[in-house]
Amino acid sequence: MRTLICGSIAYDTIMVFKDYFKNHILPEQIHILNVAFLVPDMRREFGGCAGNIAYTLRQLGGDPLIMATVGEDYQPYAYRLNKLNLTQEHIQQIPDTFTAQAFITTDLDDNQITAFHPGAMNYSHYNHIKDADDVKLGIISPDGREGMLQHAREFHEQGIPFVFDPGQGLPMFNGEELLNFVQQADFVTLNDYEAQLLQEKTGNKIEKLAKLVKALVVTLGARGSLIHAGGKRIDIPCVKAEVVVDPTGCGDAYRAGLLYGISQGMDWGTAGRLASLMGAIKIVHRGGQNHEISRAEIGVRYQQHFGTRIW
């Protein structure tokens, strides 16, 4: 099933400060902060929610179609997508902009200071859902504010079922706008913090919001996830990873598993377990797109963890 993935394409520049921020930031001088961190270790990763979701969905055997806006520095990412055999027909390059990018500095306590430049992402509304052919399922992940509003409306108008995945973009919207997103969507995915924020902004409990969609999913990190569907709550166990290397992109890998499950008509217990497994596979690798695994190996690991075959 062709799945349209609306969201960001981004570069993540990750730097490691081999000390502790607290040793260099004086609380009594915070009002005149002027500090520099020497970062001998640096790497650049391919990221963005749309790129990450498509990467994992392709490994599962899905048919992802990315819809995003990028800047004039897009060429390295374009080369990568070509190698991954991911079509770029709905990735639009915006003149005189940079591709969205995050600059993340981490200290030895895993504290992070992040600067995010949205760049071309602010022009996501230049893309339209109607321009994508033969789409049967979609997702709206964090993107430009106007683009997210527009794409939700267009998905709904065309009768294409879609997942609303607001992520870090959730604070951009007021309660009325968020409720409208939920009412237009068929599925909603949130982490536990986002779920709390959605309840506060809309004035509705999760159980009430869940009645507006086919399924509302809340991920809980190491505690697994919850799926509210059909008036029931389905508890999904966490798949314990061999080692935790980098949680960046784990939520995107989870969502790719969920999308694949939806596209294949899996029951929610199975789809949720597959999603949980994909998050665990990702977490043992740095970055959001460095976990390479075959579909056959995914099936083996699913059976090992849950005792049943998935394909």
VODO-937668 format. One record per residue (C-alpha): x, y, z; residue in one letter. Coordinates in steps of 0.2 Angstrom, whole numbers, plus 5000, padded with zeros to 4 digits. Layout:
N
XYZA...
//
This chain:
311
500050005000M500750174995R500950285010T501250465009L502350535023I502250725026C503550795037G505350855038S506950815029I508350875040A510150865044Y510650835062D512450895067T512850815083I514350875094M515050795110V515750915124F516950805134K516450895150D514950945160Y513951105155F513651135174K515551165176N515551315163H513851395166I513851505181L512051525188P512351695195E512951755178Q511551675167I510851845162H512451885153I512851705146L514351705134N515051535134V515951425121A516151235121F517551145113L516850995104V518150885096P516950745091D515650795078M514550695066R513250735054R511750625052E510250615039F508650645049G506950735049G505450635054C504850605036A506550535031G506750425046N504950355044I505250315026A506950235029Y506150105041T504550085032L505550035016R506549905026Q504849825032L504349805014G503249955013G502950084999D503450255007P503250414997L504050575005I503250745004M504350875010A505251045006T507151065006V508451195003G509851224992E511051115002D509950964999Y511150874986Q511950754999P510250695005Y509650674987A511150564984Y510650454999R508850444995L509350384977N510450244985K509050194996L507850184981N506650314989L505750424976T505950614977Q504550664966E503650754980H505150834988I505251014983Q506751124983Q506551304989I507751434982P508751534995D508451425010T509351295019F508651115023T508051105040A509351065053Q509751035071A511351075080F511450965095I512850985108T512850845122T513950835138D514550695148L512950685158D511950675141D511250845144N510850925127Q510851105120I509951105104T509751245091A508451205077F508351295060H506751255051P507351335034G506351265019A505251165031M504251335033N503651315015Y502951135017S501251215011H501951224994Y501551034992N499850974990H499150794994I498150794977K499750794968D500250614974A499550474965D498850314971D499050354990V498050245001K498750295018L499650445025G500450525040I500750705045I502250715056S503150875062P503351005048D502951185044G501351245054R500451305038E500851145029G500251035043M498551115044L498451115025Q498950935023H497650875036A496250965028R496750895011E496950715017F495250735025H494450805009E495150664998Q494550535010G496350465013I496550395030P498050475039F498950475056V499150635065F500850635073D501150815080P502750775089G503850925093Q502651025082G501251015095L501551175104P501351275088M499451245088F498051305100N496751185108G495451215094E496651175080E497251025089L495550955091L495150995073N496750885068F496050745079V494350755071Q495050745053Q496250605057A495950425058D497350385069F498450485082V500150445089T500950535104L502250515117N501750525135D502250705137Y501350755121E499750665127A499750765142Q499950925133L498550875120L497350845135Q497851015143E497651115126K496051035121T495251015138G494850835134N495450675142K496350545131I494950425132E493750555125K494950595111L495150415107A493350405103K493550525089L494850415079V495050225075K496550215086A497550335098L499350275102V500350335117V502150285118T502950275135L504750245132G505450095142A503750055149R503050015131G501550095124S499650105125L498450085110I496650155113H495550075100A493750015099G493350065117G494749955123K496549995130R497849875123I499549865132D501049845121I502649785130P504349865127C505649765117V507149775128K508649815117A510349735119E511149915123V510450085122V511550185110V510550335104D508650365106P508650485091T507350425079G506650285089C504850365089G504950375070D505450195068A503950155080Y502850245068R503550165053A503049995061G501350055065L501050125047L501549955040Y500449865052G498949975047I499349955028S499349765030Q497749755041G498549695056M497649685073D498249825085W499149705096G500249645082T500449815074A500949885091G502249745094R502949765077L503149955080A503949925097S505149805089L505649925076M506050055090G507149935099A508049895083I508450075080K509050115097I510650015096V511250125082H511750305081R510650425071G508950395064G509450305048Q510850185052N509950025057H510049905042E509049745044I508149635032S506349595032R506749415036A507749465051E506349575057I505249415056G506449315066V506649445080R504749465081Y504549275084Q506049275097Q505249415107H503349375106F503349195102G502249205086T502649225068R502249395060I502549335042W
//
